[in-house]
């Protein structure tokens, strides 16, 4: 079946048809690299990774662009407060972001442009906007003139007055209209800056994405994604800049936005003690369990993220990996139709996950090796389409939290299992039971079967 996506621009679910039948272009707003990614940052990464995987199955070529914002006032402030040089800060936090998202099985984008590498394109775009009467220079700043674009507000569908009332608008005497926003701002000697026709300065946040999207996808492309919080002002301003500079009526044909994340029913806040970074969570839980938790709610719905939710997700993955253990070996088969149909219906990940549970049940109820092999192949293919079941089942069950299982290494566990086997062979069942209890006390669960003993960390 064809792919249907909810388009924020039109407020309805629509049949997705790319500009080119053989090539999809997708731009997603990436991180501002000044701190470790929290779970709210991770949701759009996982959501649009799911979409990228689906598009890559449906179309011959997909160009997925996700930017890195490496020049921003938050970065400048963090570097000043910490004493860390800006370049070192952005490199370190970018590397952390990549490592954390890799642990969630998120594929790297096709292109990952950095704002600082596209300053020339931003300056050119701003110059075009001035030439066309959509922007003006004032006191070292360049501002976009919102009244110059009659269709401003088409994405958020709010009146200009409502948008301004709901946003933190900088009041400045050099603005012609209170709604005008900054394209270029002056930099002091101790701030990052580049030479421009308007003096040494740096770009505003919104113009960065407009320039990078045009450079890598063109004036108009298929999908633009991000979180709901970006609709206004960021995406609204992107549309204004890009359409006015490029002479187009649209920037992206389809706008896809994921819902908000709460934690334990509350807005995430360091003061409430519910501020979860992905990096810290990875010390407690496997990355796939975090990923499954993020996919457990439909992407457009709010997601309440809890530790109990991650534990439940790990339990589901335990069940699926258990179904894949043993003979016959699991070899990916064709993606089951029901799973594909769920994803093609506006990325219905909860329904796709329900089908994975059904497939695991089919493995457990299989009456022959051939039937079991087919069910395992279907389960593995379904999981991999969701970015799950990416590792060997035995490796999955040997994962442990940092410092868990009393520090027992895999080799030490294996040796104790050998010792237990020897004790049983010598009919020293008391020693065999003692070893089993010792392992259990240290979080190791043994499972005896016809083909020997397997183990997992509980």
C-alpha positions as CSV (number, residue, x, y, z in Angstrom):
1,X,0.0,0.0,0.0
2,X,1.1,3.6,-0.5
3,X,2.6,5.8,2.2
4,X,0.3,8.2,4.0
5,X,1.7,10.9,6.2
6,X,0.0,13.6,8.3
7,X,1.0,17.0,6.9
8,X,1.1,19.7,9.5
9,X,0.8,22.3,6.7
10,X,-2.6,21.0,5.5
11,X,-3.7,19.5,8.9
12,X,-4.6,16.2,7.3
13,X,-3.2,12.8,6.4
14,X,-2.2,12.7,2.8
15,X,-0.9,10.3,0.2
16,X,2.9,10.9,0.0
17,X,4.1,11.6,-3.5
18,X,7.7,12.8,-3.8
19,X,8.7,15.5,-6.3
20,X,10.8,12.9,-8.1
21,X,9.4,9.3,-8.2
22,X,12.9,7.8,-7.6
23,X,14.3,10.2,-5.0
24,X,13.1,11.5,-1.7
25,X,14.6,14.6,0.0
26,X,14.1,15.0,3.7
27,X,15.4,17.7,6.1
28,X,15.2,17.4,9.8
29,X,16.4,20.0,12.3
30,X,19.3,18.6,14.3
31,X,20.9,19.4,17.6
32,X,22.4,22.6,18.9
33,X,25.6,21.1,20.3
34,X,26.3,22.6,23.7
35,X,25.2,19.9,26.1
36,X,24.4,16.2,26.3
37,X,21.2,15.1,24.5
38,X,18.2,14.5,26.7
39,X,15.3,12.2,26.0
40,X,13.3,14.9,24.4
41,X,16.1,15.5,21.9
42,X,16.2,11.8,21.2
43,X,12.5,11.4,20.2
44,X,12.8,13.2,16.8
45,X,16.0,11.4,16.1
46,X,14.3,8.0,16.5
47,X,11.0,9.1,14.8
48,X,12.8,10.3,11.7
49,X,15.1,7.4,11.7
50,X,12.0,5.2,11.5
51,X,10.7,7.3,8.6
52,X,14.2,7.2,6.9
53,X,14.2,3.4,7.1
54,X,10.7,3.2,5.6
55,X,11.4,5.6,2.8
56,X,14.6,3.7,2.0
57,X,12.5,0.6,1.6
58,X,10.0,2.3,-0.6
59,X,12.1,4.4,-2.9
60,X,15.4,3.8,-4.8
61,X,17.2,6.8,-3.3
62,X,16.6,9.0,-0.1
63,X,18.7,12.0,0.9
64,X,18.2,12.6,4.6
65,X,19.8,15.8,5.8
66,X,20.0,16.6,9.5
67,X,22.0,19.6,10.5
68,X,24.4,20.4,13.3
69,X,23.9,23.9,14.8
70,X,27.4,24.8,16.0
71,X,27.0,28.6,16.2
72,X,24.4,29.8,18.6
73,X,24.1,32.1,21.6
74,X,23.5,29.0,23.9
75,X,26.9,27.7,22.7
76,X,28.6,31.0,23.3
77,X,27.1,31.3,26.8
78,X,28.0,27.7,27.8
79,X,31.6,28.2,26.6
80,X,31.9,31.4,28.5
81,X,30.5,29.9,31.7
82,X,32.6,26.7,31.5
83,X,35.8,28.2,30.2
84,X,35.9,25.6,27.5
85,X,36.8,26.9,24.0
86,X,33.8,26.9,21.6
87,X,35.4,24.6,19.1
88,X,36.3,22.1,21.8
89,X,32.8,22.3,23.2
90,X,31.0,21.7,19.9
91,X,33.3,18.9,18.9
92,X,32.9,17.1,22.3
93,X,29.2,17.5,22.4
94,X,28.8,16.4,18.8
95,X,30.8,13.3,19.4
96,X,28.6,12.6,22.5
97,X,25.4,13.1,20.4
98,X,26.6,10.7,17.8
99,X,27.6,8.0,20.3
100,X,24.3,8.3,22.2
101,X,22.2,8.2,19.0
102,X,24.2,5.3,17.6
103,X,23.4,3.4,20.8
104,X,19.7,3.9,20.0
105,X,20.3,2.3,16.6
106,X,19.6,5.5,14.8
107,X,21.2,5.5,11.3
108,X,23.4,8.5,10.5
109,X,21.8,10.9,8.0
110,X,22.9,10.9,4.4
111,X,24.3,14.4,4.9
112,X,25.0,16.2,8.2
113,X,25.9,19.8,7.4
114,X,27.3,22.1,10.1
115,X,26.1,25.7,10.3
116,X,29.7,27.1,10.4
117,X,30.5,25.5,7.1
118,X,27.6,27.3,5.4
119,X,28.1,30.9,6.4
120,X,28.7,32.0,2.7
121,X,25.4,30.5,1.7
122,X,23.6,32.3,4.6
123,X,25.1,35.7,3.6
124,X,24.0,35.1,0.0
125,X,20.5,34.3,1.1
126,X,20.3,37.3,3.3
127,X,21.6,39.6,0.5
128,X,18.8,38.2,-1.8
129,X,16.2,39.0,0.8
130,X,17.4,42.5,1.1
131,X,17.4,42.9,-2.6
132,X,13.8,41.7,-2.9
133,X,12.6,44.0,-0.2
134,X,11.9,41.3,2.4
135,X,14.8,42.2,4.7
136,X,16.6,45.4,5.9
137,X,19.8,46.3,7.6
138,X,19.8,48.3,10.8
139,X,22.5,49.0,13.3
140,X,24.7,46.1,12.3
141,X,21.7,43.7,12.3
142,X,19.7,42.4,9.3
143,X,16.1,41.6,10.0
144,X,13.4,39.9,8.0
145,X,10.3,42.1,7.4
146,X,7.4,39.9,8.4
147,X,4.8,42.3,7.0
148,X,6.5,41.9,3.6
149,X,5.1,38.4,3.4
150,X,1.3,38.3,3.4
151,X,1.1,34.5,3.8
152,X,3.3,34.5,7.0
153,X,1.7,32.1,9.5
154,X,0.6,29.5,7.0
155,X,2.2,26.6,9.0
156,X,1.1,27.5,12.5
157,X,-2.3,28.9,11.3
158,X,-2.4,31.6,14.0
159,X,-2.8,35.3,13.4
160,X,0.3,37.4,13.6
161,X,-1.0,39.0,16.8
162,X,-1.5,35.6,18.4
163,X,1.9,34.4,17.4
164,X,3.7,37.5,18.7
165,X,1.7,37.3,22.0
166,X,2.8,33.7,22.5
167,X,6.5,34.2,21.7
168,X,9.3,35.9,23.4
169,X,9.9,38.7,20.9
170,X,13.0,40.8,21.3
171,X,12.1,44.5,21.6
172,X,14.6,46.6,19.8
173,X,14.5,50.2,18.5
174,X,16.0,49.2,15.2
175,X,13.0,47.0,14.3
176,X,10.5,48.4,11.9
177,X,7.9,46.0,13.2
178,X,7.8,44.1,16.5
179,X,7.3,40.8,14.6
180,X,10.5,41.2,12.5
181,X,13.2,38.6,13.3
182,X,17.0,38.6,13.1
183,X,18.8,37.1,10.1
184,X,22.3,38.5,11.0
185,X,23.6,40.0,14.3
186,X,26.8,41.8,15.2
187,X,29.5,39.9,17.1
188,X,31.8,41.4,19.8
189,X,35.5,40.7,19.6
190,X,35.2,37.8,22.0
191,X,32.3,36.2,20.1
192,X,32.5,34.0,16.9
193,X,32.0,36.2,13.8
194,X,32.4,36.4,10.1
195,X,32.9,39.3,7.7
196,X,29.8,40.3,5.8
197,X,28.4,43.3,3.9
198,X,26.8,44.4,7.2
199,X,29.9,44.1,9.4
200,X,31.5,41.3,11.4
201,X,28.7,39.1,12.8
202,X,27.0,35.8,12.9
203,X,23.8,34.3,11.6
204,X,20.4,34.1,13.3
205,X,19.2,30.5,14.1
206,X,16.4,30.4,11.5
207,X,18.5,31.4,8.5
208,X,21.0,28.6,9.2
209,X,18.4,25.9,8.3
210,X,17.1,27.7,5.2
211,X,20.6,27.9,3.8
212,X,21.6,24.3,4.6
213,X,18.3,22.9,3.3
214,X,18.7,24.8,0.0
215,X,22.3,23.8,-0.4
216,X,21.7,20.1,-0.1
217,X,18.1,19.6,-1.2
218,X,17.2,22.6,-3.4
219,X,14.6,25.4,-3.1
220,X,11.7,23.0,-2.6
221,X,11.9,19.4,-1.3
222,X,9.7,16.6,-0.1
223,X,9.7,16.4,3.7
224,X,10.7,18.8,6.5
225,X,10.6,17.4,10.0
226,X,11.1,18.3,13.7
227,X,9.4,18.6,17.0
228,X,6.1,20.4,17.6
229,X,7.9,23.1,19.5
230,X,9.7,24.1,16.2
231,X,6.5,25.0,14.3
232,X,6.6,28.6,15.6
233,X,8.8,30.5,15.3
234,X,11.5,28.3,13.7
235,X,9.8,26.5,10.9
236,X,7.4,29.5,10.3
237,X,10.5,31.7,9.8
238,X,12.3,29.1,7.7
239,X,9.3,29.1,5.3
240,X,9.2,32.9,5.2
241,X,13.0,33.3,4.4
242,X,13.2,30.5,1.9
243,X,10.0,31.2,-0.1
244,X,10.8,34.9,-0.3
245,X,14.4,34.4,-1.3
246,X,13.8,31.6,-3.7
247,X,10.5,32.8,-5.2
248,X,8.6,29.7,-4.3
249,X,5.2,29.1,-2.6
250,X,6.5,26.2,-0.5
251,X,9.7,25.2,1.2
252,X,8.7,21.5,1.8
253,X,5.6,19.8,0.5
254,X,5.1,17.8,3.6
255,X,5.7,18.9,7.2
256,X,6.0,16.2,9.8
257,X,6.2,17.0,13.5
258,X,6.6,14.7,16.5
259,X,4.8,15.3,19.8
260,X,6.2,16.4,23.1
261,X,7.8,14.3,25.8
262,X,6.9,14.4,29.5
263,X,8.7,12.5,32.3
264,X,6.6,10.8,34.9
265,X,3.7,13.0,33.9
266,X,5.6,16.3,34.4
267,X,7.5,18.6,32.0
268,X,11.2,17.6,32.1
269,X,13.1,19.8,34.5
270,X,16.4,19.6,36.3
271,X,14.7,21.3,39.4
272,X,12.1,18.4,39.5
273,X,14.9,15.8,39.3
274,X,13.3,14.2,36.2
275,X,15.8,15.4,33.6
276,X,16.9,12.3,31.7
277,X,19.9,12.4,29.4
278,X,20.4,9.6,27.0
279,X,24.0,9.2,28.1
280,X,22.9,8.6,31.7
281,X,20.1,6.2,30.8
282,X,22.5,4.1,28.7
283,X,24.3,3.2,32.0
284,X,21.0,1.7,33.3
285,X,19.3,0.3,30.2
286,X,20.2,-1.1,26.7
287,X,19.8,1.4,23.9
288,X,17.2,-0.8,22.1
289,X,15.0,-0.6,25.2
290,X,15.2,3.2,25.2
291,X,14.4,3.2,21.4
292,X,11.4,0.8,21.9
293,X,10.1,3.1,24.6
294,X,10.3,6.1,22.3
295,X,8.4,4.2,19.6
296,X,5.7,2.9,22.0
297,X,3.4,5.9,21.4
298,X,2.4,7.2,18.0
299,X,4.9,9.9,16.9
300,X,2.2,12.6,16.8
301,X,1.0,11.9,20.3
302,X,2.5,13.0,23.6
303,X,4.9,10.5,25.2
304,X,5.2,10.1,28.9
305,X,8.7,8.7,29.4
306,X,9.3,6.7,32.6
307,X,11.8,4.2,33.9
308,X,9.0,1.7,34.3
309,X,8.2,2.2,30.6
310,X,11.8,1.3,29.7
311,X,11.7,-1.8,32.0
312,X,8.5,-2.9,30.2
313,X,10.2,-2.3,26.8
314,X,13.2,-4.4,27.9
315,X,10.8,-7.1,28.9
316,X,9.3,-7.1,25.5
317,X,12.7,-7.3,23.8
318,X,13.7,-10.1,26.2
319,X,10.7,-12.0,24.9
320,X,11.5,-11.3,21.2
321,X,15.2,-12.2,21.6
322,X,14.2,-15.4,23.5
323,X,12.1,-16.4,20.5
324,X,15.1,-15.9,18.2
325,X,17.4,-18.0,20.3
326,X,18.4,-21.6,19.4
327,X,17.9,-23.6,16.3
328,X,17.0,-23.1,13.6
329,X,19.0,-19.9,13.2
330,X,17.0,-16.7,12.6
331,X,17.5,-15.4,9.1
332,X,15.6,-12.3,8.0
333,X,12.7,-13.0,5.7
334,X,10.4,-10.7,3.8
335,X,8.9,-7.9,5.9
336,X,5.5,-9.1,7.0
337,X,2.7,-7.2,5.2
338,X,0.9,-6.2,8.4
339,X,4.1,-4.5,9.8
340,X,4.7,-2.6,6.5
341,X,1.0,-1.6,6.3
342,X,1.1,-0.2,9.9
343,X,4.2,1.9,9.1
344,X,2.8,3.1,5.8
345,X,-0.2,4.4,7.7
346,X,1.5,7.5,9.1
347,X,4.2,5.6,10.9
348,X,1.9,3.7,13.3
349,X,4.7,2.2,15.4
350,X,2.4,1.0,18.2
351,X,0.5,-1.2,15.8
352,X,3.7,-2.4,14.2
353,X,5.0,-3.3,17.7
354,X,1.8,-5.3,18.4
355,X,2.5,-7.3,15.3
356,X,6.0,-8.1,16.6
357,X,4.3,-9.6,19.7
358,X,2.1,-11.7,17.5
359,X,5.2,-12.9,15.5
360,X,7.0,-13.9,18.7
361,X,3.9,-15.9,19.7
362,X,4.0,-17.6,16.3
363,X,7.6,-18.6,16.9
364,X,6.8,-20.1,20.3
365,X,3.8,-22.0,18.9
366,X,5.5,-23.4,15.8
367,X,5.1,-27.1,15.5
368,X,8.0,-27.8,13.1
369,X,11.5,-26.5,12.4
370,X,10.3,-25.1,9.0
371,X,7.4,-23.3,10.6
372,X,9.7,-22.0,13.4
373,X,12.3,-20.8,10.9
374,X,9.7,-18.9,8.9
375,X,8.3,-17.3,12.0
376,X,11.8,-16.3,13.2
377,X,12.6,-14.8,9.9
378,X,9.5,-12.7,9.9
379,X,10.1,-11.5,13.5
380,X,13.7,-10.6,12.7
381,X,12.7,-8.7,9.5
382,X,9.9,-6.8,11.4
383,X,12.2,-5.9,14.2
384,X,15.0,-4.7,12.0
385,X,12.6,-2.4,10.0
386,X,11.9,-0.7,13.4
387,X,15.6,-0.5,14.2
388,X,15.3,-3.3,16.8
389,X,16.6,-6.8,17.1
390,X,19.9,-5.6,15.7
391,X,22.2,-7.9,17.7
392,X,22.8,-11.5,18.4
393,X,20.3,-12.9,20.9
394,X,23.1,-14.3,23.2
395,X,24.8,-10.9,23.2
396,X,21.5,-9.2,24.2
397,X,21.0,-11.4,27.2
398,X,24.6,-10.8,28.4
399,X,24.2,-7.0,28.5
400,X,24.5,-5.6,32.0
401,X,24.1,-2.1,33.5
402,X,27.4,-0.4,34.3
403,X,28.8,-2.1,37.4
404,X,26.0,-4.7,37.3
405,X,26.2,-8.4,38.1
406,X,28.8,-7.8,40.7
407,X,31.4,-7.2,38.0
408,X,31.3,-10.8,36.7
409,X,32.8,-10.9,33.2
410,X,31.4,-13.2,30.5
411,X,34.5,-15.4,30.8
412,X,33.9,-15.8,34.5
413,X,30.3,-16.8,34.0
414,X,31.3,-19.3,31.3
415,X,33.8,-20.9,33.6
416,X,31.3,-21.2,36.4
417,X,28.9,-22.9,34.0
418,X,31.7,-25.4,33.0
419,X,32.3,-26.0,36.7
420,X,28.7,-26.6,37.3
421,X,28.5,-29.1,34.4
422,X,31.5,-30.9,35.8
423,X,29.9,-31.1,39.3
424,X,26.7,-32.5,37.8
425,X,28.7,-35.1,35.8
426,X,30.3,-36.1,39.1
427,X,26.9,-36.3,40.7
428,X,27.9,-33.6,43.1
429,X,24.5,-31.9,42.9
430,X,25.1,-29.8,46.0
431,X,28.0,-28.1,44.3
432,X,26.1,-27.7,41.1
433,X,23.2,-26.1,43.0
434,X,25.7,-23.8,44.9
435,X,27.1,-22.6,41.7
436,X,23.7,-21.9,40.2
437,X,22.7,-20.0,43.4
438,X,26.0,-18.0,43.3
439,X,25.3,-17.0,39.7
440,X,21.6,-16.1,40.5
441,X,22.7,-14.0,43.4
442,X,24.9,-12.0,41.0
443,X,22.1,-11.5,38.4
444,X,22.9,-14.4,36.1
445,X,20.0,-16.7,35.0
446,X,20.8,-20.1,33.7
447,X,18.5,-22.0,31.3
448,X,19.2,-25.7,30.8
449,X,18.0,-27.2,27.5
450,X,18.5,-30.2,25.2
451,X,21.5,-28.4,23.6
452,X,23.2,-27.3,26.8
453,X,23.0,-24.4,29.2
454,X,22.4,-20.8,28.1
455,X,22.6,-17.8,30.3
456,X,21.5,-14.2,30.5
457,X,21.8,-11.3,32.9
458,X,18.6,-10.8,34.7
